[in-house]
Amino acid sequence: MIPDRNHDPGIGESPSSAQEHNSTTAQKKHVNGATAPRADHMVLKTFFAASDLAKLRRQVARHARTAGLCPARLDEFVLAVNEIATNAVVHGGGRGHLELNRTDAALRCTIVDQGPGPAHPDPCAPHPPGEEEGGRGLQLARAFVDDLTLTNGAAGTTVTLIVLLD
């Protein structure tokens, strides 16, 4: 659930002031008395609104490139994230929350909004012929990532995108 902007000081942060975690300190944990890299660490955590989408795309691209996503897949991943972030703004209450995590083998981007989510049983299924234009963001996002999951709940909608690193 995304807290109310008026009650959570972090909500007002734009992507430029979001918490970006230093991977050298964020990836350490104590294992059997030794310091070891974590298998999963956060590289970007931010709230966003419509006015933040361009900056959000640039941040996701920068972090994905740094994480080792090959150039051939970078633009597709950023496009997929943008489609889901745009859906959060348009259908999910005007804002969303994004977390980008890196594992040893993949990037995982989770976007949460306050919307009810799609009413269709399978929102990523192809649209029947003759339906109106638009409404294909989930389908497009799914085509550009290795895995996409969507969960609707009382608190909103969560979409998780996973792209494997080469």
N, C-alpha and C positions, 0 to 999 in steps of 0.2 A: 504494500500500500504506500502510496506517495503521500507524505504528510502535507498538511495545509501550508501553503507558502507563508502565511502570516504567523504561523506558530513554530516554524523550524528555521533557524537562521541559515542552514545549509541550502534551503530551497532557492533562495535568491541568487545563489552563485551561478554565474554563467560558465560556459566551458572554459573561458580564459582564467577563471579563478577557481576552477574545480580542483579537487584533490587529485594530483597526479603523483603516484607513488614512485619513489626511487627504487629501482629494481635491486640495487645492491643491498639495501637494508630491508626491503620488503620480502626478499626471497630467502631469508635466513630463519631457521628455527633450530631448537635444541633437540638433537637426536642422540640418545645413549652417550651423553656427555660431549658430543661433538657438534659443530655447526655444519649444517648441510643445506644445499639448495632445496627449496620447496618445489613440489611438482606443479603447484598452481599458485600464481600470484597476480594480484590486481595491478594493472598498469594505468587504468583510467576509471574514474568514478565521477559522474557529473549529472546534474539535472539540466534539462534543456526545454526551450520553448521554440516557437516558429522562427523567431529572430536569431536563434543560435544554430540553426541547422548547417549553414555553410561552415562555420567555425568547427562544429562537431565533426563534419566530414574530414576537415583538414587534420584534426586531432586523431581521429581513428586511423587515417591513412599514415600519419607519422608513426604512431605506436605500432601499427601492423607491420610497417616497413622495418622498424627497429627490431621487432620480434622475429623477423626472418621470413615473413610472407613473401613469396616470389612475386616479382613485378607482374607476371601474367595473371595472377589471381588477385592482386591488390585492388585494382579498380573494381573488379566484380564484388569483392567483399565490402568495399566502401559503398558501392551502389546498393547492395543488400541491406546494410545497416541503415543507409539513408531512407530506403523504402519503409522500413519498420519504424524508424524514428518519425518520419512524416505521418505514418498511420497513427502513431501515438498522439501527435499534435492534432491531427484532423478528427480522429475518432475517439481519442482517449482523454479528453478533458483539457486540451490545449498545452499540455506539457508531459514530460516523461523523465525517466531516470535511466541512465545507461551505466553499465559496468562492463569493462573489457578486461578479461583475464587471460593470462598466457599459461599454458601447461607445457610440458616437455615436447608435446607433439602437435598442439593446436592452439588456436585463439578461440575464446568463447565470449560472445557479446550477448549480454542480457539486457533487454529493454522492458521496462515496466511502466504502465500507465494506469489511469483510473477508469478507463472505458470498459464497457461490458464485453468487448470482443466480438468477433464475427458471429452472426446467427447461423451461418451455413454449417452443416455437419463437418465438412472438410473444406476449410477456407482456402486451401492450396490446390484444390482440384480445378481443372480447366473450366472456364465459364462455358455454359451452353451457347451455341451459335445464336446470334441475334440479340444478346444482352447488351446493355449500354456500355459505352467506353468507360475506362477507368476500373478501379477495384481489382487490379491485378498485382498489387504490391507484394502480397504474400507469395503469390505464385512466382513472381520474378525473383524475389529474395531466395526462395527455396531452390531455384535453378542455379544460383550462384554460390551456394554454400554446400558443405558436406552433410550438414544436418540442421534442421529447423524444427523446433518444438514450440507449440503455442498452448498456453494454459489460461483458461478463463476462471475467475473466481469472484467472490463477493467484493474483494478489495481491488479488482481490476484485472488487467490482462498482462501476461508475461510472455515474451517471445525470446527464445534463446537461439542464437545462430552460432554454428561451429564450423570453422574452416581449418583444415589440416595444414600444418607447416611442412614444407618440403625438406 
